[in-house]
């Protein structure tokens, strides 16, 4: 039985894999990670003249490398996806693509999957460098699998933003700028919402309540951070390296508390929330891409 591969995915993947630019990107990316890993181990073992193995230090190096990879993915994915549909418009081939038997949803998924496959190939190529930490210890296979899952879901999440911008705008440059603007809005805008809620609660406490009693509990606004991939990285890194929960400290600053069930499962809840938003954005992109047919008026 032959497995049917999305033709858009197959075509895009072949074109991108054969490019010299992508091979150079893999080389530079892994060289950067290798330099960071070697520097981290040099500082950990030789700078402090410590004869003992520091497992917590090895874990810190691991999560520094993981954070670097995720941030790199967040910058690479928009540049890959923003020109997917907008580039077809610029080359005037989108109308031809829409006349095929492929549905708009299949076209969107084919374009998105080809971009994510490139980024995932980049991540897989870096596994030998990431796995150096296993020679020391302090990191288990569960941490590695969690890292791969997070990369995959964040790639879909950021990629769906790029696809939405690509279907909405006609130029690749405009779509790329819009994609990065969406990332800034999600990563920075959600934090701004939390800060504004904190300031509003403070002003209400001092001006309306006369600094009597306790400040209003506005910790529920922190749930907006579930769709913030940057905060998910910070929460995961701090929890494993420093044994502290950023979300719990933030809830305390907002005069509230976060249930332990949510704190312990923040990573899972964040991934689920981002996947829900991803499905919504891809659905909107498919609707926008669907050609409209004008009804003919009978005279």
C-alpha positions in Angstrom: 0.0 0.0 0.0 1.4 3.4 -1.0 1.4 6.2 1.5 0.0 9.4 -0.1 2.2 12.4 0.7 0.9 15.9 0.4 2.3 17.0 -3.0 2.9 20.6 -1.8 4.8 19.2 1.2 7.0 17.0 -1.1 7.8 19.7 -3.6 8.6 22.3 -0.9 10.7 19.9 1.1 12.9 18.9 -1.9 13.5 22.5 -2.9 14.5 23.6 0.6 16.7 20.6 1.4 18.7 21.0 -1.8 19.6 24.6 -1.1 23.1 25.6 0.0 21.6 28.2 2.3 20.0 25.5 4.5 23.2 23.5 4.7 25.1 26.6 5.8 22.4 27.3 8.4 22.8 23.8 9.9 26.6 24.3 10.0 26.5 27.7 11.7 23.7 26.7 14.1 25.6 23.6 15.3 28.8 25.5 15.5 27.2 28.1 17.8 25.7 25.4 20.0 29.1 23.6 20.2 30.9 26.7 21.3 28.3 27.4 24.0 28.4 23.7 25.2 32.3 23.7 25.3 32.4 27.1 27.1 29.8 25.9 29.6 31.7 22.7 30.5 35.0 24.7 30.7 33.5 27.1 33.2 31.8 24.3 35.1 34.8 22.0 35.5 38.0 24.1 35.1 37.3 27.6 36.1 36.2 26.6 39.7 38.8 23.9 40.0 36.1 21.6 41.4 37.2 17.9 41.5 33.6 16.8 41.8 31.0 16.4 39.1 28.4 19.1 39.3 25.2 17.5 38.0 23.2 20.7 38.6 25.7 22.6 36.4 25.3 20.0 33.6 21.5 20.5 33.8 22.0 24.3 33.5 24.2 23.8 30.4 21.5 21.6 28.9 18.7 24.1 29.5 20.8 27.0 28.2 21.3 25.0 25.0 17.6 24.1 24.9 16.5 27.7 25.4 18.9 28.8 22.6 17.4 26.2 20.2 13.8 27.2 21.0 14.6 30.9 20.6 16.3 30.2 17.3 13.2 28.2 16.1 11.0 31.2 17.1 13.0 33.4 14.7 13.5 30.8 11.9 9.9 29.6 11.5 8.4 33.0 10.6 11.0 33.5 7.9 10.2 30.1 6.4 6.4 30.3 6.6 5.7 34.0 5.9 6.6 33.6 2.3 4.7 30.4 1.7 1.5 31.8 0.3 2.7 35.4 -0.2 5.6 34.1 -2.3 3.1 32.2 -4.5 1.2 35.4 -5.1 4.4 37.3 -6.0 5.3 34.6 -8.5 1.7 34.6 -9.8 1.4 30.9 -9.2 -1.2 30.9 -6.5 -4.2 30.8 -8.8 -2.7 27.8 -10.6 -2.2 26.0 -7.2 -5.8 26.7 -6.2 -7.0 25.1 -9.4 -5.6 21.7 -8.4 -7.5 19.0 -6.6 -5.9 20.1 -3.3 -8.1 21.9 -0.8 -7.0 25.2 0.8 -6.5 23.3 4.1 -4.1 20.8 2.4 -2.2 23.6 0.7 -1.8 25.3 4.1 -0.7 22.1 5.9 1.7 21.2 3.1 3.4 24.6 3.2 3.5 24.5 7.1 4.8 21.0 7.3 7.6 21.6 4.9 8.8 24.6 7.0 8.5 22.7 10.3 10.3 19.7 8.8 13.2 21.9 8.0 13.4 23.3 11.5 12.9 19.9 13.0 15.8 18.6 10.9 17.9 21.4 12.2 17.0 20.4 15.8 17.7 16.7 15.1 21.1 17.6 13.7 22.0 19.2 17.0 21.1 16.2 19.2 24.7 14.9 19.3 25.7 18.2 20.9 22.8 18.3 23.3 23.5 14.6 24.2 26.9 15.5 25.5 25.2 16.3 28.8 24.2 12.6 29.1 27.9 11.7 29.5 27.9 13.7 32.8 24.4 13.0 34.1 21.7 15.1 35.7 19.5 14.9 32.6 17.2 12.0 31.8 15.5 10.8 28.7 12.2 12.3 29.9 13.8 15.8 29.7 15.0 15.1 26.2 11.6 14.0 25.1 10.0 17.0 26.7 12.4 19.2 24.9 11.6 17.6 21.5 7.9 17.9 22.2 8.1 21.5 23.1 10.1 22.3 20.0 7.5 20.6 17.8 4.5 22.3 19.4 6.1 25.7 19.4 7.1 25.2 15.8 3.4 24.6 14.9 2.3 27.5 17.0 4.7 30.0 15.6 4.2 28.6 12.1 0.5 29.0 12.2 1.1 32.8 12.8 3.3 32.9 9.8 0.8 31.1 7.6 -2.0 33.5 8.8 0.2 36.5 7.8 1.1 34.9 4.5 -2.5 34.4 3.5 -3.6 37.8 4.6 -0.8 39.9 3.0 0.3 39.9 -0.6 4.1 40.6 -0.1 6.6 38.4 1.5 8.3 41.2 3.4 5.0 42.5 4.8 4.1 38.9 5.8 7.4 38.4 7.5 7.1 41.7 9.5 3.6 40.8 10.4 4.7 37.3 11.6 7.3 38.8 13.9 4.9 41.4 15.1 2.5 38.6 16.1 5.3 36.8 18.0 6.2 40.1 19.9 2.5 40.5 20.6 2.1 37.0 22.1 5.4 37.0 24.0 5.6 40.6 25.0 1.9 41.6 24.9 0.8 38.9 27.4 3.5 40.1 29.8 2.3 43.7 29.4 -1.3 42.6 30.2 0.0 41.0 33.5 2.0 44.2 34.4 -1.0 46.4 33.6 -3.2 44.2 35.9 -0.6 44.5 38.6 -0.4 48.3 38.3 -4.2 48.6 38.2 -4.6 46.5 41.3 -1.9 48.7 43.1 -3.7 51.9 42.1 -7.0 50.6 43.2 -5.6 49.5 46.5 -3.9 52.9 47.3 -6.4 55.3 45.7 -9.8 53.6 46.2 -9.2 51.4 49.3 -6.9 53.9 51.0 -4.3 51.2 51.6 -6.6 49.4 54.0 -7.0 45.6 53.9 -5.3 43.6 51.2 -4.7 44.3 47.6 -7.2 42.7 45.2 -6.3 39.3 43.9 -5.6 39.5 40.1 -3.6 36.4 39.8 -6.1 34.9 37.4 -4.7 37.1 34.7 -1.6 34.9 34.6 -3.5 32.3 32.6 -3.0 34.4 29.6 0.7 33.4 29.8 -0.3 29.8 28.8 -0.1 30.9 25.2 3.3 32.6 25.7 6.0 30.2 24.5 8.8 32.4 25.9 7.3 32.2 29.4 6.9 28.4 29.1 10.7 28.2 28.5 11.5 30.4 31.5 9.1 28.5 33.7 10.6 25.1 32.6 14.2 26.3 32.9 13.7 27.9 36.4 11.9 24.9 37.7 14.6 22.4 36.7 17.7 24.5 37.3 16.8 26.7 40.2 14.0 24.6 41.7 11.7 27.6 41.7 8.4 28.3 40.0 8.2 31.6 38.2 4.4 31.3 37.9 4.0 30.8 41.7 6.2 33.9 42.4 4.2 35.9 39.9 1.0 34.8 41.5 2.3 35.9 44.9 3.2 39.4 43.6 -0.4 39.6 42.3 -1.7 38.9 45.8 -2.9 35.4 44.9 -1.8 31.8 44.6 -1.7 29.3 41.8 -3.0 25.8 42.6 -0.2 23.3 42.8 -2.0 21.2 40.1 -1.7 24.0 37.6 1.9 24.8 38.6 3.0 21.1 38.3 1.2 20.8 34.9 1.9 24.2 33.5 4.0 22.8 30.7 1.2 20.4 29.6 -1.5 23.1 29.9 0.7 25.5 27.9 1.2 23.0 25.1 -2.5 22.2 24.9 -3.4 25.9 24.9 -0.9 26.6 22.1 -2.2 23.7 20.0 -5.8 25.0 20.3 -4.7 28.4 19.1 -2.7 26.7 16.3 -5.8 24.9 15.0 -7.8 28.1 15.1 -5.2 30.1 13.2 -4.8 27.4 10.6 -8.5 27.2 10.1 -8.7 30.9 9.6 -5.8 30.7 7.1 -7.6 28.0 5.1 -10.8 30.1 5.0 -8.9 33.2 3.8 -7.1 31.1 1.1 -10.3 29.6 -0.2 -11.2 31.3 -3.5 -14.5 33.1 -3.6 -16.9 32.6 -6.4 -19.1 35.4 -7.5 -22.6 34.4 -8.4 -23.5 35.2 -12.0 -26.5 37.4 -12.3 -29.0 36.4 -14.9 -30.2 39.3 -17.0 
